[in-house]
Amino acid sequence: MAGNKKRGSPIQLLTPSIEAPIGVNTNENDKFIFIKAMKRFGAKGKQVTFSKVYDLMLKEFYADELISADTEQREAKIPTYRAFIYWVNRLIPKQELIKKQTTPGYFDRNYRGLNGAATDHTEAPGSCFELDATVLDVHVVSEFRRNHVLGRPTVYCVIDKESRMIVGLHVSMEYASWRAGRQALINSFTSKKDYCAQYDITIEENEWPCHHIPQRLLCDRGEFICKEAENLAVPLIGHLSIAPPYRADMKGIIEQRFNILNKKLIHDLMGTTRGRKYIRGDRDPRLDAALTLKEINKLLIDAVLEHNSSVFENLAGQTSLLIESDLSPTPINYWNIHIKKHRHALSRTDEAQMRVMLLPREWVSMTSKGIRLNDDMYYESEHPEYDDWKVIARTNGHWKLEARIDQDNSSFIYVQLKHDEPFYRCYLRQASNNFNNKHQADIFFFEDWKKINKKQAVPTEKSIERHQRRNKIIQHAKDELAAAEPLNSKAEKIKGIKERRKKAILESRISPDNLESLDENQSLPVNNKEKKKKIISMLRRKKGDNK
């Protein structure tokens, strides 16, 4: 029992004339109220201060005592704030209090105890790839018109969990979706040397030697929890792991790469938002946007190459191969040494087959000009019957063909020219070279720009003036014809056209003063110098002489 004598140190006051309140001891009923108050006000899934819970507790459970003390002009017999904090910390376990003041997802991401490392369940490069997307903190502009802001692009990144090697990259104006996610997979499974060449970056194959399929892919629910991903990605990869919702910590390696990428590169670019919302009074970052999607891609490629060759101390303790070969613990060294020693879980497949499986299905037309994607883009093929098909299309009309289109690069598409044959890679015609290596976002912008200009095309003042002048000329000719002397027959109007034509030519060549001395039957003047010139025959080539 608490007893009658007040325990604990009294309030220390420096003024002798002021008498400190005696206070009361905390009894078992008060402790019960403390626990009840914390459950009701302080353990509802959000952070609440002790002072707020104490204030609500007094109003809820000690209201009668407070009203009575106020009426009787005496000290209220209630527990102090210090006693409340003391007994809450004694009665309620600290870990339970932390758990109750956060949501389960936030607790698992930030407060839960760590039981191991991110690579505990991966044995070698290729055991697991992590895929995730984020919206970059920078606005981009159109490649066709720099003063047209397109917004913030979405970047997809694929990283090998074991080696920290970034194996795939995709930047587009698409939102996070399966359509953009499969483009990142295609980039991960294909040659990076060809990919970098699209952006005028020359590298050797060993500088980014990632064109493999992993044993398992870990990704988000949003992009890959759909039938298309199950039907297309699973047969190609083998195993697809979907992370739980609101659990970014399950893909902690790639999430940290995004954080580093923004801090080291994106937040220093023109048009960046610096990772925060717009604050009133700040300059709108869209006004400073100057970089195109292609230029952002170039910068990201260089950042990835820099990352793959950076030193990570944690890699040194994951394998003994780096120490045995005296190699620095970088992702690319970790990747290469395991490939060399055949200690990996990577596989490869035919690039054409992989693209046909993952790329979206589109329809193109076989025409006399070639394979038509739209009004401005035509493609050519090396198929032996391709020229014959153009002849047939010119005579009998076009027909549809199934195709696969890479939205990152418009230089080529894959087309099934015959039902019983595989897909052929078709290249952009020379006449459509303006769209070479262009992203689909730029092509959409070009088509929208044409539509807007066509809709806004109305007659101008000069055009109306020319139209009125034409009508006046035509009306004047009609009036003059009506005022002319009528003829007896239609034959009289067309009789003697040759003679009239000669006279019209003479009128255009000779000054008006000399026209009166010419007779209608007089022939045209001939240049005597031209008449005196000798006719020179060309040398004949001997038969059988090819020179």
Summary of the structure (lengths in Angstrom):
residues: 547
radius of gyration: 41.8
end to end distance: 126.0
largest distance: 148.6
contacts: 1435
relative contact order: 0.07
helix: 45%
strand: 13%
